[in-house]
Amino acid sequence: MDSLGGALQTKGKLQRSIVNHRPAILASIEHGLSNGRVESMNTKIRLITRIAFGFKSPDALIALAMLSLGGHKPVLPRPGLTHERVRRARFGAF
């Protein structure tokens, strides 16, 4: 009987949590939001901070974070890579 009482107690705690947080739960479902993305971003920023430990200024760290996480992916120059080859790589042959 003791384990049944513990299970009921746990169920009651879960029910109270759901009732207390109902508006936030419904808002997250309605808007498709989750703190998973925020936690992922925080983890990536912590990694970038460790990589940038030897940088001389915080501006370099901010620039690295913006380049890594900002969504902009510039084409970096490579030896022997001509404009035509870049165009074909991006858009395919015409």
C-alpha positions in Angstrom: 0.0 0.0 0.0 2.9 2.3 0.7 4.0 2.4 -2.9 0.5 3.1 -4.0 0.3 6.1 -1.7 3.6 7.4 -3.1 2.4 7.0 -6.6 -0.8 8.9 -5.8 1.2 11.6 -4.1 3.4 12.0 -7.2 0.3 12.0 -9.5 -1.2 14.8 -7.3 2.0 16.8 -7.5 2.0 16.5 -11.4 -1.6 17.5 -11.5 -0.9 20.6 -9.4 2.1 21.5 -11.6 0.0 21.3 -14.8 -2.8 23.3 -13.3 -0.4 26.0 -12.0 1.5 26.3 -15.3 -1.5 25.7 -17.7 -1.3 29.2 -19.3 2.4 28.8 -20.1 1.9 25.2 -21.3 -0.9 26.3 -23.7 1.1 29.3 -24.9 4.1 27.1 -25.7 1.9 24.7 -27.7 0.0 27.4 -29.5 3.2 29.3 -30.5 5.4 26.3 -31.0 7.9 27.6 -28.5 10.3 25.7 -26.3 13.2 26.5 -24.2 15.1 23.8 -26.1 16.2 26.3 -28.7 17.4 28.7 -26.1 19.3 26.0 -24.2 20.9 24.9 -27.5 21.9 28.5 -28.3 23.4 28.9 -24.8 25.4 25.7 -25.2 26.8 26.9 -28.6 27.7 30.3 -27.1 29.5 28.6 -24.2 31.5 26.5 -26.7 32.3 29.6 -28.8 33.4 31.4 -25.6 35.8 28.5 -24.8 37.2 28.6 -28.4 37.7 32.4 -28.1 39.4 32.3 -24.7 42.7 33.7 -26.1 41.0 36.6 -28.1 42.2 40.1 -27.2 38.8 41.8 -27.1 35.2 40.8 -26.6 34.5 42.3 -30.0 36.2 39.3 -31.6 34.1 36.9 -29.5 30.9 38.7 -30.6 32.0 38.6 -34.2 32.7 34.8 -34.0 29.3 34.2 -32.3 27.5 36.3 -35.0 29.3 34.5 -37.8 28.7 31.1 -36.3 25.1 31.6 -35.2 23.8 34.5 -37.2 22.6 32.4 -40.2 24.8 34.2 -42.7 27.2 31.8 -44.5 29.5 33.7 -46.8 31.4 31.8 -49.5 35.0 31.7 -48.5 37.6 32.1 -51.1 39.6 29.0 -52.1 42.6 28.8 -54.4 41.6 27.9 -58.0 37.9 28.6 -57.4 36.6 30.9 -60.1 33.4 32.9 -60.2 32.0 30.5 -62.7 32.6 27.5 -60.6 31.0 29.2 -57.6 27.9 30.0 -59.7 27.6 26.4 -60.9 28.1 25.1 -57.3 25.3 27.3 -56.0 22.8 27.3 -58.8 23.7 24.3 -60.9 24.6 24.2 -64.6 22.4 26.2 -66.9 
